Amino acid sequence: MKAWVLHGVGDLRFEEVRKPVPEKGEVLIQVKAAGICGSDIPRIYQNGAYFHPLIPGHEFSGTVVDTGEEVDSGWLGQRVGVFPLIPCGTCMSCQKKLYEMCRNYSYLGSRRNGAFAEYVTAPVWNLIRLPDEITFEEAAMLEPMAVAVHAMRRFCISYRNTMVVCGLGTIGLLLVMLLLEAGVGKLLVIGNKEYQRQAVLRLGVPENAYCDSQKWEPVRWIMEHTGGCGADVFFECVGKNETYALAIDSMASLGRVILVGNPFTDMNLSKNMYWKILRNQLVVTGSWNSSFLHASEDDWHYALKRLSEKKIRPEELITHRMDIKEMEKGFHMMRDKIESYVKIMGSV
């Protein structure tokens, strides 16, 4: 089969490799759609993977075309999305069914071969069946959607709350989409690019609820839009010291800060910021990955239900579509920021 193979940092090649064979408890999936995640770019061009050679890619969907031993043959021909984290099943987190916090996990596209290929194997446990009304492209966005759902559900939504989403990459924009669908009372959004402004306006955010941080001072802007009270909930979707400090500075008393963005560098906590957390009795919490329990209450089924009912349309965030053999253009676009993009989707 053809696949993008990472042989070392910056050494990514589109080449012929052996098609994988599903082991016991696994299936072989013919990849139909695969999105490029922001985390794929440093993995390819800066940090490398846990081993090389490796096929990256973890946001994908496809069709089951073969099964290994101890897999029900009913899976053959099924259209599926795939939870990319493969839990160990034995650690304390797994025993509590907190699989996203497994201490000994594997992961498609980073710790084992992923989906920037014509075929990929995955445990049958990781599959989610797709209703006919959900497209492969929509299903390839289930993973980032579920990550956004997980962040949103780190607390109980109150319709009286003022919520802020800061950082409008794919996760931030999906979070905006999901919060609007959930009917939040007041949503304020902070970005720094014109295409981000246009994207949130298309999603239904009013013009006066968008702050361009290049033009306005965000803390002052938030205070002006909250009558000087500050935000009740702040989703930090950037992962930088500046936006972390912005979150703490702009909170109302008893507010909640949800840290969503992967950190770019070490995150430093100044004495002044620490005082503000203490004196305002803030809750600062992290959000990591998503819950997958094969049950209606998990994050993946929450997203799947809304996709199936056409309550949310994540495909509206796909700005570029390309054949798998052309995906290097997408990798370079995201690495070099040569043009505006939200989600780049590859197809096989």
QUIMO-V827570 format. One record per backbone hydrogen bond with DSSP energy under -1.0 kcal/mol. NH is the residue of the N-H (numbers start at 1). CO is the residue of the C=O. Records with the same first field share a line. If there is no record, write none. Layout:
NH = CO + CO
This chain:
3 = 15
4 = 116
5 = 13
6 = 54
7 = 11
10 = 44
11 = 8
13 = 5
15 = 3
17 = 1
25 = 69
26 = 23
27 = 122
28 = 66
29 = 120
30 = 63
31 = 118
32 = 61
33 = 61
34 = 346
35 = 59
36 = 344
40 = 37
43 = 39
44 = 40
45 = 41
46 = 42
47 = 42
50 = 110
54 = 6
61 = 33
62 = 80
63 = 30
64 = 78
65 = 28
66 = 28
68 = 26
75 = 72
76 = 73
77 = 64
78 = 75
80 = 62
81 = 128
83 = 126
86 = 106
95 = 91
96 = 92
97 = 94
98 = 93
101 = 98
102 = 99
106 = 86
108 = 84
109 = 112
110 = 107
111 = 107
112 = 107
114 = 55
115 = 57
116 = 56
117 = 115
118 = 2
120 = 29
122 = 27
124 = 25
126 = 123
127 = 124
128 = 81
130 = 79
134 = 131
139 = 135
140 = 136
141 = 138
142 = 139
145 = 141
146 = 142
147 = 143
148 = 144
149 = 145
150 = 146
151 = 147
152 = 148
153 = 149
154 = 151
161 = 158
163 = 186
164 = 233
165 = 188
166 = 235
167 = 190
173 = 169
174 = 170
175 = 171
176 = 172
177 = 173
178 = 174
179 = 175
180 = 176
181 = 177
182 = 178
184 = 179
186 = 161
188 = 163
189 = 209
190 = 165
191 = 211
197 = 193
198 = 194
199 = 195
200 = 196
201 = 197
202 = 198
203 = 199
205 = 200
209 = 206
210 = 207
211 = 189
213 = 191
215 = 212
216 = 212
221 = 217
222 = 218
223 = 219
224 = 220
225 = 221
228 = 223
229 = 226
231 = 250
232 = 162
233 = 162
234 = 256
235 = 164
236 = 258
237 = 166
244 = 240
245 = 241
246 = 242
247 = 243
248 = 244
249 = 245
250 = 246
251 = 248
252 = 231
254 = 280
255 = 252
256 = 232
257 = 283
258 = 234
259 = 285
260 = 236
261 = 236
264 = 239
274 = 270
275 = 271
276 = 272
277 = 273
278 = 274
279 = 275
280 = 276
282 = 277
283 = 255
285 = 257
287 = 259
298 = 295
300 = 291
302 = 298
303 = 299
304 = 300
305 = 301
306 = 302
307 = 303
308 = 304
309 = 305
310 = 307
311 = 306
312 = 306
316 = 313
317 = 314
318 = 315
319 = 343
320 = 343
322 = 345
324 = 347
326 = 323
327 = 324
329 = 326
331 = 327
332 = 328
333 = 329
334 = 330
335 = 331
336 = 332
337 = 333
343 = 317
345 = 320
346 = 34
347 = 322
348 = 32
